[in-house]
């Protein structure tokens, strides 16, 4: 771990804690001030009432109320600032926890586990301690989905390069990445898919709410009431007219209550959420971008540099309108506001107008936000692992893979063993070796780094050059009681899938670990040999790991196509030493008998 990055996280943690303590202290002072105001203000108003001067009583009450409202507003502002600092602390602590190997606050992707996927289960892509869990910093459900899609679906080279360019830009500013995550961490606490909820609401047909006459009356009614109230100071009859208009407004509001509810349905009580999304959009809009992927985002095509209003302001505008409409949930406030201002009508007309102006852009800008989350997630993988390298994505249809010092991204660098591997003078690498010598881990190392490279991420390697490949694996084969599938039948199903993919998709790269484990040794050898020969016939490219040394003889028959590699052990003073280094040639040292002897079974007897 790079010390400056650790320092950044620790500094942000310290600053956030200090600010939280300061803001909490200030907030407590305002709470005390409000209590003192209530006591003193009440006493002052009581004394003023004794003077029997109505105007002075009203003025004093108004001043006390105004001061009280100011204190409440100031404390509310402090509480929001404190909440921001708490989010920043949470994000910084999450990064430190990841460095220490602890679980983070973000989704581990368990919902994406699929044993039938071409490679995700074999390569530990999803679930606890998975590759997704290591990478993910997305707070929204759509951000989760986008990152999962990038890891589990092979993209075209141009898209991979666009993501890589965007991630490199983000890596240059880790502090901005953390601040953006902090503005979005509130979404982790939400159980709803807010983007889907908003889009569903916007896609509903417009409600037949009133007409132009009602809109005109809504605008003019407060002025009529104000005018009649002013005239009532000279002619009392105008007071009755004003009261009559107020009553009419209340009755109108009650008559349209069902339609108002239909407009609010599905979006009510979300005003503060929208305002928080608006703040997240703002932090993205206020930064200069140069990567093509960012410059093409609709989210970044609005704002001061264009005639369009900033998306952040647009979102906040809707949030404010919804908060205003939610005033109707308090019956006393609702009666007052609707009586004088036809409050509900004003907000409904404004929301309908907003929908007409912005309905079709919201889906795209929220997709842009989710894409930004996924890119930030990948950028933090590089920020937290500065020694990792950027893979070179090669063009062309030929299979190419050249790695130096390739390590497994889920194994700590303090214990990880790295290997070189180049796909140059062969198309299939056949790896033999002792038990626990590292064959399976090496296959997963190759697979996991291919997945990272092809989603635009850095890789755990000094160098990695590869072409775009369609990855398929055969490693963890499980039986299924629900599907009445034995282990051997599950193996056959997986092999059938791999053979079909290899024969139809020419850029396929397969990783096969110890095939046909669910049958006897004779059929296992003959079957494995037949499968490898079928893969060769179909022009397959990949790596096969096996304990069966007889399969190594295939190198003689298929020279320049199949090449032997192995992992072995060293036995010193009766102890087995594993170096986990990939070597050329077939394995000559096996350790099953020694391992059995360690548990009290001597196969020589």
Order of alpha helices (4+ residues) and beta strands (2+ residues): alpha-alpha-alpha-alpha-alpha-alpha-alpha-alpha-alpha-alpha-alpha-alpha-alpha-alpha-alpha-alpha-beta-beta-beta-beta-alpha-beta-beta-alpha-beta-alpha-beta-alpha-beta-beta-beta-beta-alpha
